[in-house]
Amino acid sequence: MRGGQLRQRATLQRRAASVDAEGSPSEGWTNVGSIWADVQPVGGRELLMAGQLEVKLSHQVATRYRSDLAVTAGAASGHNMRLLWRGRVLDVQLVEDPEGRRRRLNLLCLEYQD
């Protein structure tokens, strides 16, 4: 992957469980780090998991390989990772290493809207 293609900054976040001041469990997000990425809108619908699960994807994000993100590929489908990009929240639906060479990752995301 050529570095010139990764021109946009995004903040990678992971879901984190915590306990508030009163001792009640709560969930929030913690910053994992900032990444350089190529964020592209996805047109139409993508079929995942051999057509068994249909999800409307809004963005495909290409970035350099990160072991902490690749390891959570299975967990990401449970909406445990997200990106903050240009004031938008992109929930990571699927993480894939398209070449299997640990050089880049594709993140298929759904834009979260209130």
A tleap script that builds the chain and sets N, CA, C and O, in Angstrom:
source leaprc.protein.ff14SB
mol = sequence {
  NMET ARG GLY GLY GLN LEU ARG GLN ARG ALA
  THR LEU GLN ARG ARG ALA ALA SER VAL ASP
  ALA GLU GLY SER PRO SER GLU GLY TRP THR
  ASN VAL GLY SER ILE TRP ALA ASP VAL GLN
  PRO VAL GLY GLY ARG GLU LEU LEU MET ALA
  GLY GLN LEU GLU VAL LYS LEU SER HIE GLN
  VAL ALA THR ARG TYR ARG SER ASP LEU ALA
  VAL THR ALA GLY ALA ALA SER GLY HIE ASN
  MET ARG LEU LEU TRP ARG GLY ARG VAL LEU
  ASP VAL GLN LEU VAL GLU ASP PRO GLU GLY
  ARG ARG ARG ARG LEU ASN LEU LEU CYS LEU
  GLU TYR GLN CASP
}
set mol.1.N position { 0.848 -1.168 0.000 }
set mol.1.CA position { 0.000 0.000 0.000 }
set mol.1.C position { 0.891 1.226 0.000 }
set mol.1.O position { 1.817 1.329 0.805 }
set mol.2.N position { 0.618 2.134 -0.881 }
set mol.2.CA position { 1.396 3.363 -0.949 }
set mol.2.C position { 0.869 4.355 0.076 }
set mol.2.O position { -0.338 4.559 0.207 }
set mol.3.N position { 1.803 4.967 0.801 }
set mol.3.CA position { 1.422 5.906 1.849 }
set mol.3.C position { 0.638 7.103 1.350 }
set mol.3.O position { -0.163 7.666 2.096 }
set mol.4.N position { 0.852 7.506 0.096 }
set mol.4.CA position { 0.155 8.661 -0.452 }
set mol.4.C position { -1.339 8.473 -0.564 }
set mol.4.O position { -2.084 9.449 -0.648 }
set mol.5.N position { -1.790 7.222 -0.565 }
set mol.5.CA position { -3.222 6.953 -0.647 }
set mol.5.C position { -3.914 7.188 0.690 }
set mol.5.O position { -5.125 7.402 0.736 }
set mol.6.N position { -3.161 7.149 1.756 }
set mol.6.CA position { -3.733 7.292 3.097 }
set mol.6.C position { -3.602 8.746 3.538 }
set mol.6.O position { -2.645 9.111 4.222 }
set mol.7.N position { -4.554 9.561 3.148 }
set mol.7.CA position { -4.462 11.004 3.370 }
set mol.7.C position { -5.395 11.534 4.437 }
set mol.7.O position { -5.386 12.732 4.721 }
set mol.8.N position { -6.187 10.684 5.023 }
set mol.8.CA position { -7.183 11.146 5.979 }
set mol.8.C position { -6.878 10.569 7.359 }
set mol.8.O position { -6.469 9.415 7.488 }
set mol.9.N position { -7.082 11.387 8.383 }
set mol.9.CA position { -6.861 10.946 9.764 }
set mol.9.C position { -8.187 10.514 10.368 }
set mol.9.O position { -9.225 11.137 10.146 }
set mol.10.N position { -8.128 9.443 11.131 }
set mol.10.CA position { -9.300 8.963 11.858 }
set mol.10.C position { -8.827 8.465 13.215 }
set mol.10.O position { -7.678 8.050 13.369 }
set mol.11.N position { -9.713 8.510 14.190 }
set mol.11.CA position { -9.408 8.008 15.526 }
set mol.11.C position { -10.078 6.657 15.694 }
set mol.11.O position { -11.291 6.525 15.533 }
set mol.12.N position { -9.278 5.662 16.017 }
set mol.12.CA position { -9.772 4.319 16.253 }
set mol.12.C position { -10.149 4.196 17.721 }
set mol.12.O position { -9.364 4.544 18.602 }
set mol.13.N position { -11.360 3.699 17.980 }
set mol.13.CA position { -11.840 3.530 19.351 }
set mol.13.C position { -12.308 2.100 19.576 }
set mol.13.O position { -12.758 1.422 18.652 }
set mol.14.N position { -12.191 1.654 20.826 }
set mol.14.CA position { -12.644 0.323 21.242 }
set mol.14.C position { -13.660 0.497 22.362 }
set mol.14.O position { -13.522 1.376 23.214 }
set mol.15.N position { -14.679 -0.351 22.348 }
set mol.15.CA position { -15.691 -0.322 23.411 }
set mol.15.C position { -15.023 -0.723 24.719 }
set mol.15.O position { -14.230 -1.664 24.758 }
set mol.16.N position { -15.346 -0.008 25.783 }
set mol.16.CA position { -14.737 -0.286 27.090 }
set mol.16.C position { -15.806 -0.273 28.164 }
set mol.16.O position { -16.637 0.633 28.232 }
set mol.17.N position { -15.769 -1.281 28.987 }
set mol.17.CA position { -16.682 -1.345 30.131 }
set mol.17.C position { -15.981 -0.708 31.324 }
set mol.17.O position { -14.776 -0.873 31.513 }
set mol.18.N position { -16.747 0.015 32.119 }
set mol.18.CA position { -16.184 0.659 33.306 }
set mol.18.C position { -17.240 0.700 34.401 }
set mol.18.O position { -18.377 0.266 34.215 }
set mol.19.N position { -16.837 1.224 35.528 }
set mol.19.CA position { -17.743 1.386 36.663 }
set mol.19.C position { -17.788 2.864 36.999 }
set mol.19.O position { -16.746 3.501 37.159 }
set mol.20.N position { -19.002 3.418 37.107 }
set mol.20.CA position { -19.114 4.843 37.413 }
set mol.20.C position { -18.886 5.100 38.905 }
set mol.20.O position { -18.607 4.174 39.666 }
set mol.21.N position { -19.006 6.349 39.307 }
set mol.21.CA position { -18.730 6.756 40.691 }
set mol.21.C position { -19.637 6.066 41.708 }
set mol.21.O position { -19.255 5.895 42.865 }
set mol.22.N position { -20.825 5.672 41.284 }
set mol.22.CA position { -21.766 5.010 42.181 }
set mol.22.C position { -21.622 3.492 42.181 }
set mol.22.O position { -22.365 2.796 42.873 }
set mol.23.N position { -20.668 2.977 41.406 }
set mol.23.CA position { -20.441 1.541 41.350 }
set mol.23.C position { -21.277 0.811 40.318 }
set mol.23.O position { -21.249 -0.418 40.258 }
set mol.24.N position { -22.019 1.546 39.505 }
set mol.24.CA position { -22.833 0.925 38.464 }
set mol.24.C position { -21.984 0.704 37.207 }
set mol.24.O position { -21.190 1.565 36.829 }
set mol.25.N position { -22.154 -0.442 36.571 }
set mol.25.CA position { -21.401 -0.682 35.332 }
set mol.25.C position { -21.900 0.228 34.217 }
set mol.25.O position { -23.096 0.498 34.105 }
set mol.26.N position { -20.980 0.687 33.408 }
set mol.26.CA position { -21.347 1.510 32.259 }
set mol.26.C position { -20.400 1.190 31.114 }
set mol.26.O position { -19.294 0.691 31.322 }
set mol.27.N position { -20.845 1.482 29.921 }
set mol.27.CA position { -20.022 1.252 28.744 }
set mol.27.C position { -19.716 2.574 28.090 }
set mol.27.O position { -20.523 3.504 28.102 }
set mol.28.N position { -18.541 2.637 27.522 }
set mol.28.CA position { -18.117 3.834 26.815 }
set mol.28.C position { -17.100 3.447 25.762 }
set mol.28.O position { -16.969 2.274 25.412 }
set mol.29.N position { -16.388 4.427 25.263 }
set mol.29.CA position { -15.392 4.211 24.221 }
set mol.29.C position { -14.067 4.775 24.672 }
set mol.29.O position { -14.011 5.838 25.290 }
set mol.30.N position { -13.001 4.064 24.362 }
set mol.30.CA position { -11.660 4.531 24.677 }
set mol.30.C position { -10.852 4.616 23.386 }
set mol.30.O position { -10.973 3.758 22.512 }
set mol.31.N position { -10.037 5.646 23.274 }
set mol.31.CA position { -9.208 5.825 22.088 }
set mol.31.C position { -8.089 4.796 22.064 }
set mol.31.O position { -7.378 4.610 23.052 }
set mol.32.N position { -7.943 4.135 20.931 }
set mol.32.CA position { -6.859 3.186 20.726 }
set mol.32.C position { -5.691 3.903 20.073 }
set mol.32.O position { -4.533 3.651 20.406 }
set mol.33.N position { -5.996 4.790 19.148 }
set mol.33.CA position { -4.955 5.545 18.462 }
set mol.33.C position { -5.500 6.244 17.242 }
set mol.33.O position { -6.666 6.097 16.876 }
set mol.34.N position { -4.634 7.000 16.629 }
set mol.34.CA position { -4.974 7.723 15.425 }
set mol.34.C position { -4.367 6.979 14.237 }
set mol.34.O position { -3.225 6.524 14.308 }
set mol.35.N position { -5.119 6.854 13.156 }
set mol.35.CA position { -4.626 6.131 11.990 }
set mol.35.C position { -4.736 6.995 10.737 }
set mol.35.O position { -5.588 7.880 10.647 }
set mol.36.N position { -3.867 6.723 9.781 }
set mol.36.CA position { -3.985 7.295 8.445 }
set mol.36.C position { -4.833 6.327 7.640 }
set mol.36.O position { -4.638 5.113 7.714 }
set mol.37.N position { -5.767 6.856 6.875 }
set mol.37.CA position { -6.704 5.981 6.176 }
set mol.37.C position { -7.145 6.586 4.848 }
set mol.37.O position { -6.973 7.777 4.593 }
set mol.38.N position { -7.711 5.737 4.025 }
set mol.38.CA position { -8.394 6.143 2.804 }
set mol.38.C position { -9.849 5.738 3.003 }
set mol.38.O position { -10.180 4.553 2.960 }
set mol.39.N position { -10.713 6.719 3.220 }
set mol.39.CA position { -12.127 6.463 3.505 }
set mol.39.C position { -12.934 6.732 2.241 }
set mol.39.O position { -12.901 7.832 1.689 }
set mol.40.N position { -13.656 5.715 1.794 }
set mol.40.CA position { -14.459 5.820 0.579 }
set mol.40.C position { -15.900 5.418 0.866 }
set mol.40.O position { -16.140 4.419 1.544 }
set mol.41.N position { -16.863 6.186 0.356 }
set mol.41.CA position { -18.257 5.769 0.516 }
set mol.41.C position { -18.528 4.526 -0.334 }
set mol.41.O position { -17.942 4.352 -1.403 }
set mol.42.N position { -19.422 3.669 0.157 }
set mol.42.CA position { -19.797 2.449 -0.551 }
set mol.42.C position { -21.198 2.662 -1.092 }
set mol.42.O position { -22.105 3.039 -0.351 }
set mol.43.N position { -21.372 2.426 -2.360 }
set mol.43.CA position { -22.688 2.560 -2.957 }
set mol.43.C position { -23.454 1.256 -2.890 }
set mol.43.O position { -22.864 0.185 -3.029 }
set mol.44.N position { -24.750 1.328 -2.679 }
set mol.44.CA position { -25.578 0.136 -2.659 }
set mol.44.C position { -25.403 -0.708 -1.419 }
set mol.44.O position { -25.014 -0.204 -0.366 }
set mol.45.N position { -25.688 -1.981 -1.541 }
set mol.45.CA position { -25.628 -2.902 -0.406 }
set mol.45.C position { -24.537 -3.937 -0.641 }
set mol.45.O position { -24.271 -4.332 -1.776 }
set mol.46.N position { -23.926 -4.358 0.420 }
set mol.46.CA position { -22.925 -5.424 0.369 }
set mol.46.C position { -23.518 -6.654 1.043 }
set mol.46.O position { -24.199 -6.541 2.062 }
set mol.47.N position { -23.267 -7.798 0.487 }
set mol.47.CA position { -23.722 -9.050 1.107 }
set mol.47.C position { -22.542 -9.665 1.843 }
set mol.47.O position { -21.461 -9.832 1.278 }
set mol.48.N position { -22.761 -10.000 3.108 }
set mol.48.CA position { -21.723 -10.568 3.942 }
set mol.48.C position { -22.081 -11.990 4.326 }
set mol.48.O position { -23.248 -12.382 4.307 }
set mol.49.N position { -21.072 -12.741 4.668 }
set mol.49.CA position { -21.241 -14.098 5.187 }
set mol.49.C position { -22.067 -14.962 4.240 }
set mol.49.O position { -23.071 -15.553 4.637 }
set mol.50.N position { -21.633 -15.027 2.994 }
set mol.50.CA position { -22.251 -15.887 1.978 }
set mol.50.C position { -23.745 -15.629 1.802 }
set mol.50.O position { -24.524 -16.557 1.585 }
set mol.51.N position { -24.126 -14.389 1.894 }
set mol.51.CA position { -25.510 -14.028 1.653 }
set mol.51.C position { -26.446 -14.265 2.809 }
set mol.51.O position { -27.648 -14.039 2.676 }
set mol.52.N position { -25.932 -14.718 3.950 }
set mol.52.CA position { -26.798 -14.999 5.086 }
set mol.52.C position { -27.153 -13.739 5.858 }
set mol.52.O position { -28.220 -13.656 6.467 }
set mol.53.N position { -26.263 -12.765 5.832 }
set mol.53.CA position { -26.492 -11.544 6.585 }
set mol.53.C position { -26.358 -10.364 5.642 }
set mol.53.O position { -25.301 -10.172 5.040 }
set mol.54.N position { -27.387 -9.589 5.506 }
set mol.54.CA position { -27.352 -8.443 4.624 }
set mol.54.C position { -27.239 -7.180 5.467 }
set mol.54.O position { -28.066 -6.935 6.345 }
set mol.55.N position { -26.218 -6.386 5.197 }
set mol.55.CA position { -25.964 -5.174 5.962 }
set mol.55.C position { -25.781 -4.025 4.988 }
set mol.55.O position { -25.107 -4.178 3.969 }
set mol.56.N position { -26.360 -2.897 5.281 }
set mol.56.CA position { -26.125 -1.705 4.479 }
set mol.56.C position { -24.832 -1.073 4.969 }
set mol.56.O position { -24.771 -0.551 6.082 }
set mol.57.N position { -23.805 -1.120 4.140 }
set mol.57.CA position { -22.526 -0.517 4.503 }
set mol.57.C position { -22.447 0.873 3.922 }
set mol.57.O position { -22.938 1.130 2.823 }
set mol.58.N position { -21.826 1.768 4.663 }
set mol.58.CA position { -21.742 3.141 4.181 }
set mol.58.C position { -20.344 3.537 3.741 }
set mol.58.O position { -20.197 4.396 2.872 }
set mol.59.N position { -19.299 2.924 4.327 }
set mol.59.CA position { -17.928 3.310 4.010 }
set mol.59.C position { -16.996 2.102 4.024 }
set mol.59.O position { -17.169 1.163 4.802 }
set mol.60.N position { -16.010 2.158 3.144 }
set mol.60.CA position { -14.905 1.202 3.182 }
set mol.60.C position { -13.659 2.000 3.513 }
set mol.60.O position { -13.377 3.017 2.878 }
set mol.61.N position { -12.913 1.539 4.506 }
set mol.61.CA position { -11.734 2.244 4.991 }
set mol.61.C position { -10.524 1.346 4.794 }
set mol.61.O position { -10.484 0.223 5.296 }
set mol.62.N position { -9.539 1.847 4.059 }
set mol.62.CA position { -8.277 1.129 3.888 }
set mol.62.C position { -7.249 1.777 4.799 }
set mol.62.O position { -7.173 3.003 4.891 }
set mol.63.N position { -6.463 0.954 5.471 }
set mol.63.CA position { -5.421 1.459 6.361 }
set mol.63.C position { -4.283 0.452 6.414 }
set mol.63.O position { -4.414 -0.673 5.932 }
set mol.64.N position { -3.180 0.861 6.996 }
set mol.64.CA position { -2.071 -0.070 7.188 }
set mol.64.C position { -2.466 -1.139 8.199 }
set mol.64.O position { -3.334 -0.928 9.045 }
set mol.65.N position { -1.819 -2.270 8.093 }
set mol.65.CA position { -2.079 -3.381 8.998 }
set mol.65.C position { -1.754 -2.984 10.435 }
set mol.65.O position { -0.715 -2.379 10.698 }
set mol.66.N position { -2.628 -3.320 11.343 }
set mol.66.CA position { -2.427 -3.123 12.788 }
set mol.66.C position { -2.793 -4.431 13.457 }
set mol.66.O position { -3.905 -4.929 13.287 }
set mol.67.N position { -1.871 -4.985 14.210 }
set mol.67.CA position { -2.148 -6.268 14.848 }
set mol.67.C position { -3.282 -6.166 15.860 }
set mol.67.O position { -4.061 -7.108 16.006 }
set mol.68.N position { -3.390 -5.033 16.564 }
set mol.68.CA position { -4.466 -4.898 17.549 }
set mol.68.C position { -5.838 -4.836 16.886 }
set mol.68.O position { -6.836 -5.217 17.498 }
set mol.69.N position { -5.899 -4.371 15.668 }
set mol.69.CA position { -7.167 -4.318 14.940 }
set mol.69.C position { -7.441 -5.645 14.251 }
set mol.69.O position { -8.582 -6.106 14.242 }
set mol.70.N position { -6.425 -6.265 13.678 }
set mol.70.CA position { -6.603 -7.537 12.985 }
set mol.70.C position { -7.000 -8.643 13.953 }
set mol.70.O position { -7.815 -9.499 13.610 }
set mol.71.N position { -6.442 -8.637 15.144 }
set mol.71.CA position { -6.758 -9.653 16.149 }
set mol.71.C position { -8.215 -9.561 16.563 }
set mol.71.O position { -8.829 -10.569 16.914 }
set mol.72.N position { -8.769 -8.363 16.525 }
set mol.72.CA position { -10.158 -8.174 16.943 }
set mol.72.C position { -11.128 -8.304 15.787 }
set mol.72.O position { -12.284 -7.894 15.897 }
set mol.73.N position { -10.671 -8.871 14.675 }
set mol.73.CA position { -11.544 -8.968 13.504 }
set mol.73.C position { -12.858 -9.665 13.830 }
set mol.73.O position { -13.920 -9.208 13.408 }
set mol.74.N position { -12.799 -10.755 14.567 }
set mol.74.CA position { -14.032 -11.449 14.943 }
set mol.74.C position { -14.853 -10.619 15.898 }
set mol.74.O position { -16.080 -10.590 15.805 }
set mol.75.N position { -14.187 -9.940 16.819 }
set mol.75.CA position { -14.892 -9.126 17.806 }
set mol.75.C position { -15.491 -7.887 17.163 }
set mol.75.O position { -16.502 -7.368 17.635 }
set mol.76.N position { -14.872 -7.408 16.086 }
set mol.76.CA position { -15.370 -6.189 15.448 }
set mol.76.C position { -16.784 -6.385 14.920 }
set mol.76.O position { -17.570 -5.439 14.873 }
set mol.77.N position { -17.109 -7.619 14.520 }
set mol.77.CA position { -18.458 -7.849 14.025 }
set mol.77.C position { -19.498 -7.674 15.125 }
set mol.77.O position { -20.691 -7.561 14.843 }
set mol.78.N position { -19.049 -7.652 16.371 }
set mol.78.CA position { -19.944 -7.401 17.490 }
set mol.78.C position { -19.993 -5.929 17.846 }
set mol.78.O position { -20.461 -5.561 18.924 }
set mol.79.N position { -19.513 -5.090 16.951 }
set mol.79.CA position { -19.536 -3.636 17.103 }
set mol.79.C position { -18.690 -3.175 18.287 }
set mol.79.O position { -19.114 -2.332 19.077 }
set mol.80.N position { -17.492 -3.738 18.396 }
set mol.80.CA position { -16.586 -3.365 19.472 }
set mol.80.C position { -15.571 -2.316 19.056 }
set mol.80.O position { -14.824 -1.816 19.897 }
set mol.81.N position { -15.528 -1.976 17.782 }
set mol.81.CA position { -14.584 -0.983 17.282 }
set mol.81.C position { -15.346 0.059 16.459 }
set mol.81.O position { -16.371 -0.230 15.842 }
set mol.82.N position { -14.811 1.268 16.474 }
set mol.82.CA position { -15.390 2.304 15.639 }
set mol.82.C position { -14.318 3.327 15.297 }
set mol.82.O position { -13.253 3.373 15.913 }
set mol.83.N position { -14.629 4.152 14.292 }
set mol.83.CA position { -13.744 5.220 13.867 }
set mol.83.C position { -14.473 6.544 14.016 }
set mol.83.O position { -15.666 6.643 13.728 }
set mol.84.N position { -13.755 7.548 14.463 }
set mol.84.CA position { -14.248 8.918 14.428 }
set mol.84.C position { -13.534 9.579 13.260 }
set mol.84.O position { -12.306 9.657 13.234 }
set mol.85.N position { -14.308 10.052 12.300 }
set mol.85.CA position { -13.748 10.594 11.066 }
set mol.85.C position { -14.569 11.799 10.620 }
set mol.85.O position { -15.759 11.678 10.331 }
set mol.86.N position { -13.926 12.952 10.567 }
set mol.86.CA position { -14.581 14.185 10.107 }
set mol.86.C position { -15.911 14.448 10.810 }
set mol.86.O position { -16.887 14.845 10.173 }
set mol.87.N position { -15.946 14.228 12.106 }
set mol.87.CA position { -17.156 14.462 12.879 }
set mol.87.C position { -18.203 13.375 12.730 }
set mol.87.O position { -19.327 13.533 13.208 }
set mol.88.N position { -17.862 12.289 12.083 }
set mol.88.CA position { -18.782 11.178 11.891 }
set mol.88.C position { -18.329 9.987 12.724 }
set mol.88.O position { -17.159 9.875 13.090 }
set mol.89.N position { -19.272 9.104 13.016 }
set mol.89.CA position { -18.971 7.873 13.753 }
set mol.89.C position { -19.213 6.710 12.797 }
set mol.89.O position { -20.328 6.519 12.313 }
set mol.90.N position { -18.158 5.931 12.526 }
set mol.90.CA position { -18.241 4.784 11.638 }
set mol.90.C position { -18.048 3.510 12.456 }
set mol.90.O position { -16.944 3.241 12.930 }
set mol.91.N position { -19.098 2.733 12.624 }
set mol.91.CA position { -19.022 1.458 13.347 }
set mol.91.C position { -18.380 0.419 12.437 }
set mol.91.O position { -18.832 0.214 11.310 }
set mol.92.N position { -17.340 -0.232 12.917 }
set mol.92.CA position { -16.647 -1.257 12.135 }
set mol.92.C position { -17.479 -2.530 12.159 }
set mol.92.O position { -17.725 -3.108 13.218 }
set mol.93.N position { -17.905 -2.954 10.983 }
set mol.93.CA position { -18.721 -4.161 10.856 }
set mol.93.C position { -17.878 -5.391 10.540 }
set mol.93.O position { -18.194 -6.500 10.969 }
set mol.94.N position { -16.796 -5.182 9.780 }
set mol.94.CA position { -15.960 -6.302 9.352 }
set mol.94.C position { -14.545 -5.800 9.104 }
set mol.94.O position { -14.351 -4.728 8.531 }
set mol.95.N position { -13.561 -6.576 9.535 }
set mol.95.CA position { -12.146 -6.282 9.296 }
set mol.95.C position { -11.599 -7.401 8.441 }
set mol.95.O position { -11.762 -8.576 8.769 }
set mol.96.N position { -10.938 -7.041 7.326 }
set mol.96.CA position { -10.367 -8.076 6.472 }
set mol.96.C position { -8.963 -7.704 6.028 }
set mol.96.O position { -8.658 -6.537 5.780 }
set mol.97.N position { -8.129 -8.706 5.934 }
set mol.97.CA position { -6.783 -8.592 5.393 }
set mol.97.C position { -6.880 -9.162 3.984 }
set mol.97.O position { -6.747 -10.374 3.811 }
set mol.98.N position { -7.111 -8.317 2.961 }
set mol.98.CA position { -7.486 -8.823 1.643 }
set mol.98.C position { -6.438 -9.710 0.977 }
set mol.98.O position { -6.793 -10.596 0.200 }
set mol.99.N position { -5.175 -9.495 1.260 }
set mol.99.CA position { -4.125 -10.290 0.631 }
set mol.99.C position { -3.544 -11.335 1.581 }
set mol.99.O position { -2.791 -12.210 1.153 }
set mol.100.N position { -3.886 -11.250 2.857 }
set mol.100.CA position { -3.339 -12.168 3.840 }
set mol.100.C position { -1.848 -11.981 4.083 }
set mol.100.O position { -1.170 -12.906 4.529 }
set mol.101.N position { -1.336 -10.789 3.790 }
set mol.101.CA position { 0.106 -10.542 3.892 }
set mol.101.C position { 0.476 -9.571 5.009 }
set mol.101.O position { 1.635 -9.176 5.134 }
set mol.102.N position { -0.504 -9.189 5.814 }
set mol.102.CA position { -0.274 -8.270 6.932 }
set mol.102.C position { 0.341 -6.944 6.491 }
set mol.102.O position { 1.250 -6.416 7.132 }
set mol.103.N position { -0.169 -6.427 5.397 }
set mol.103.CA position { 0.288 -5.121 4.906 }
set mol.103.C position { -0.792 -4.063 5.020 }
set mol.103.O position { -0.511 -2.902 5.317 }
set mol.104.N position { -2.034 -4.472 4.781 }
set mol.104.CA position { -3.135 -3.523 4.861 }
set mol.104.C position { -4.383 -4.215 5.368 }
set mol.104.O position { -4.494 -5.440 5.357 }
set mol.105.N position { -5.315 -3.395 5.811 }
set mol.105.CA position { -6.607 -3.888 6.261 }
set mol.105.C position { -7.704 -3.093 5.578 }
set mol.105.O position { -7.546 -1.901 5.315 }
set mol.106.N position { -8.800 -3.746 5.295 }
set mol.106.CA position { -10.010 -3.073 4.841 }
set mol.106.C position { -11.032 -3.175 5.962 }
set mol.106.O position { -11.299 -4.261 6.477 }
set mol.107.N position { -11.591 -2.049 6.329 }
set mol.107.CA position { -12.632 -2.005 7.352 }
set mol.107.C position { -13.936 -1.655 6.652 }
set mol.107.O position { -14.029 -0.620 5.993 }
set mol.108.N position { -14.922 -2.493 6.789 }
set mol.108.CA position { -16.233 -2.202 6.234 }
set mol.108.C position { -17.074 -1.637 7.363 }
set mol.108.O position { -17.253 -2.273 8.401 }
set mol.109.N position { -17.590 -0.431 7.148 }
set mol.109.CA position { -18.201 0.337 8.237 }
set mol.109.C position { -19.617 0.784 7.901 }
set mol.109.O position { -20.010 0.898 6.740 }
set mol.110.N position { -20.347 1.026 8.953 }
set mol.110.CA position { -21.693 1.581 8.865 }
set mol.110.C position { -21.708 2.873 9.655 }
set mol.110.O position { -21.347 2.895 10.832 }
set mol.111.N position { -22.125 3.945 9.010 }
set mol.111.CA position { -22.153 5.231 9.700 }
set mol.111.C position { -23.274 5.261 10.726 }
set mol.111.O position { -24.437 5.008 10.412 }
set mol.112.N position { -22.901 5.575 11.953 }
set mol.112.CA position { -23.865 5.691 13.037 }
set mol.112.C position { -24.499 7.069 12.981 }
set mol.112.O position { -23.800 8.078 12.891 }
set mol.113.N position { -25.814 7.110 13.033 }
set mol.113.CA position { -26.523 8.386 13.033 }
set mol.113.C position { -27.506 8.403 14.190 }
set mol.113.O position { -28.208 7.425 14.445 }
set mol.114.N position { -27.541 9.523 14.879 }
set mol.114.CA position { -28.471 9.673 16.027 }
set mol.114.C position { -29.890 9.804 15.552 }
set mol.114.O position { -30.804 9.938 16.366 }
savepdb mol mol.pdb
quit
